[in-house]
Amino acid sequence: MTPPVFDLAAYGLLFLVVAGFLASAIRILREYERGVLFTLGRFTKVSGPGLIIVIPVIQQIVRTDLRTFVEDVPSQDVISRDNVSVKVNAVIYFRIVDPERAIIAVANYREATSQLAQTTLRSVLGKHELDEMLAERDQLNVDIQEILDKQTDPWGIKVANVEIKHVDIDESMVRAIARQAEAERQRRAKIINAEGERQAAEKLVEAGEILASEPNSMQLRYLEALHDIAGTNTSTVVFPVPMDLLQGLVPRKPSRHIADEPS
């Protein structure tokens, strides 16, 4: 005996209701996902990963991603401490460590973190000179990361890393920096040259003292100089003159004697 049409419609309707209930009640969260569960609008718990049962109408669930986000900070106009205008952009890496605060404490954690990174980038770099931006980039990255991590902690966000990508400078400033670098190289070259002259003078003084301690050493140095001159193609004529003869031609300074005045 076939069932009445009314019974078939009732069973079909019941099946659709049960299927719809199961479809809306069952949630499957991946390993890197967590679900913030609300019951009648109030926070209940953080669920996941795996199979989650949500009571339709009464409960709602908000998915969060625990993976690291990469956010590009747009180019910012920064005036350094020495009044140089530059354009700086960066990239930040952050992730959610507390899904409850990330959903409840801030409306849009990604937008809030991005805007905070832009203002922090301008604030931190504005306290440094241009040379520090170019030479101490690693330290600036650490300073910005620490400030962002401290300010986003109430939102349940962990800023893992900050990297300054580009520091764009005007063409006129690039030429000025090139001139400054050239002047610095010239200064170092002059210092090295002067240091070499000083060391050479010290060695000449030491050599003179050694030669003065032995009279025959000057004669040997004189003969060596004659040998060097004779070995070259030159028309120079050298007349050896004994040193004793020259000493007789040079007048001696009279010695000073202080006599006691008679009282």
C-alpha positions in Angstrom: 0.0 0.0 0.0 1.5 3.3 -1.0 1.8 6.1 1.6 -0.4 9.2 1.2 1.0 12.2 -0.6 0.8 14.2 2.6 3.2 11.7 4.4 5.7 11.9 1.6 5.7 15.7 1.7 6.1 15.7 5.5 9.1 13.3 5.3 10.6 15.4 2.5 10.2 18.6 4.5 11.6 17.0 7.6 14.6 15.7 5.6 15.2 19.2 4.2 15.0 20.8 7.7 17.5 18.2 9.1 19.9 18.6 6.2 19.7 22.4 6.4 20.3 22.3 10.2 23.3 20.0 9.8 24.7 22.1 7.0 24.4 25.3 9.0 25.5 23.7 12.3 28.6 21.9 11.2 31.8 23.9 10.8 35.2 22.4 9.9 38.2 24.5 10.8 41.7 23.9 9.3 44.8 23.4 11.4 45.8 27.1 11.0 42.3 28.4 11.7 40.4 29.2 14.9 36.8 30.1 15.5 35.6 32.8 17.9 32.2 31.5 19.1 29.4 33.9 20.2 26.2 32.7 21.9 23.3 35.2 21.8 25.9 37.9 21.0 28.2 37.1 23.9 31.6 35.6 23.7 31.7 31.9 24.5 35.0 30.4 23.6 37.7 30.0 21.0 37.2 26.7 19.1 39.2 24.7 16.6 40.7 23.2 14.7 38.5 20.3 13.5 34.8 19.8 13.7 32.7 22.5 15.3 29.0 22.3 16.1 27.3 25.7 15.9 23.6 26.1 16.9 21.9 28.1 14.1 20.4 31.5 15.0 21.6 31.2 18.6 25.3 31.0 18.0 27.7 32.6 15.4 31.3 31.9 14.7 34.0 34.1 13.3 37.0 32.5 11.6 40.5 33.8 12.2 43.8 32.8 10.5 46.8 32.1 12.6 49.3 32.2 9.8 51.7 35.1 9.3 50.4 38.0 7.3 52.7 40.1 5.1 51.6 43.8 4.8 53.2 46.3 2.5 53.5 49.7 4.0 53.0 52.4 1.3 55.7 54.9 0.6 55.8 57.6 3.3 57.1 61.1 3.1 59.6 61.5 5.9 61.6 64.6 6.9 64.8 63.5 8.8 66.3 65.2 11.8 68.7 67.1 9.5 65.8 68.4 7.3 66.2 66.0 4.4 63.0 64.9 2.6 62.9 61.2 1.7 60.4 58.6 0.7 60.5 55.4 2.7 58.5 52.2 2.3 58.6 49.0 4.3 57.0 45.6 4.9 55.7 44.1 8.2 55.2 40.5 9.2 52.6 39.9 11.9 50.2 37.1 13.1 47.4 36.6 15.5 48.3 35.1 18.9 45.0 35.8 20.7 41.9 35.3 18.4 39.5 36.6 21.1 41.2 40.0 21.3 41.8 40.2 17.6 38.1 40.0 16.9 36.7 41.8 20.0 39.2 44.5 20.7 39.6 45.9 17.2 37.2 46.2 14.3 39.7 45.3 11.5 43.0 44.1 12.9 44.8 44.1 9.4 43.8 47.7 8.6 44.6 48.9 12.1 48.0 47.3 12.0 48.8 48.8 8.6 47.8 52.3 9.6 49.7 52.0 12.8 52.8 50.9 10.9 52.6 53.9 8.6 52.5 56.4 11.5 55.2 54.6 13.4 57.5 54.5 10.4 57.2 58.3 10.0 57.6 59.0 13.7 60.7 56.8 14.2 62.6 57.8 11.0 61.9 61.5 11.7 64.1 61.3 14.8 67.1 60.1 12.8 69.5 61.8 10.3 69.8 60.6 6.7 73.1 58.9 7.3 71.6 56.8 10.1 68.7 55.8 7.8 71.2 54.5 5.2 73.8 53.0 7.5 71.8 51.7 10.5 68.8 50.2 8.8 68.9 47.0 10.9 68.7 49.0 14.2 65.8 51.1 12.8 64.0 47.9 11.8 64.3 46.6 15.4 63.1 49.9 16.9 60.0 50.0 14.7 59.2 46.3 15.4 59.4 46.8 19.1 57.1 49.8 19.1 54.6 48.1 16.8 54.7 44.9 18.9 54.0 46.8 22.1 51.1 48.9 20.6 49.4 45.9 18.9 49.7 43.6 22.0 46.2 44.7 23.3 44.8 43.5 20.0 46.3 40.0 20.3 48.7 40.8 17.4 52.4 39.8 17.4 54.6 41.8 15.0 57.4 39.4 14.2 59.5 41.6 11.9 59.7 44.9 10.1 61.9 45.5 7.1 62.6 48.9 5.5 62.6 48.3 1.7 63.6 51.5 0.0 64.9 54.9 1.0 64.3 57.2 -2.1 66.3 60.5 -2.2 66.1 63.4 -4.5 68.7 63.6 -7.4 70.2 66.8 -5.9 70.7 65.1 -2.6 72.3 62.1 -4.3 74.8 64.5 -5.9 75.5 66.2 -2.6 76.1 62.8 -0.9 78.5 61.9 -3.7 80.5 65.1 -3.2 80.5 64.5 0.5 81.8 60.9 0.0 84.5 62.2 -2.4 85.6 64.9 0.2 85.8 62.2 2.9 88.0 60.0 0.7 90.3 62.9 0.0 90.5 63.7 3.7 91.5 60.1 4.5 94.1 60.1 1.7 95.7 63.3 3.2 95.7 61.8 6.6 97.3 58.6 5.4 99.9 60.7 3.4 100.7 62.8 6.5 101.0 59.7 8.6 103.5 58.2 6.1 105.6 61.4 6.1 105.7 61.4 9.9 106.8 57.7 10.1 109.4 58.4 7.3 110.7 61.4 9.3 111.0 59.3 12.5 113.0 56.6 10.6 115.3 59.3 9.0 116.0 60.7 12.5 116.9 57.2 13.8 119.1 56.6 10.7 120.9 59.9 11.3 121.5 59.1 14.9 123.0 55.7 13.9 125.2 57.3 11.3 126.4 60.0 13.6 127.5 57.5 16.2 130.1 56.0 13.8 132.2 58.4 11.6 133.2 55.7 9.1 129.5 54.9 8.4 129.1 58.3 6.6 132.1 57.5 4.4 130.5 54.2 3.4 127.2 55.9 2.7 129.1 58.4 0.6 130.8 55.7 -1.5 127.4 53.9 -2.0 125.9 57.1 -3.3 128.8 57.5 -5.8 128.2 53.9 -6.9 124.6 54.6 -7.6 125.4 57.8 -9.6 128.0 56.0 -11.7 125.5 53.3 -12.6 123.1 55.7 -14.4 123.5 57.3 -17.8 124.2 60.9 -16.7 126.7 63.6 -17.3 127.0 64.6 -13.7 130.6 65.0 -12.5 131.3 64.4 -8.8 134.4 65.6 -7.1 135.1 63.8 -3.8 136.1 66.3 -1.1 137.4 65.1 2.3 135.2 66.0 5.2 138.3 67.1 7.2 139.0 69.8 4.6 135.4 71.1 4.9 135.6 71.2 8.7 138.6 73.5 8.4 136.8 75.9 6.2 133.8 76.3 8.5 134.4 78.9 11.3 133.8 77.7 14.8 131.5 79.5 17.1 133.3 81.1 20.0 132.5 79.6 23.3 130.8 81.7 25.9 132.4 82.0 29.3 130.7 83.7 32.1 133.1 85.5 34.4 132.4 86.4 37.9 132.1 90.1 38.3 134.3 91.6 41.1 132.3 92.7 44.0 
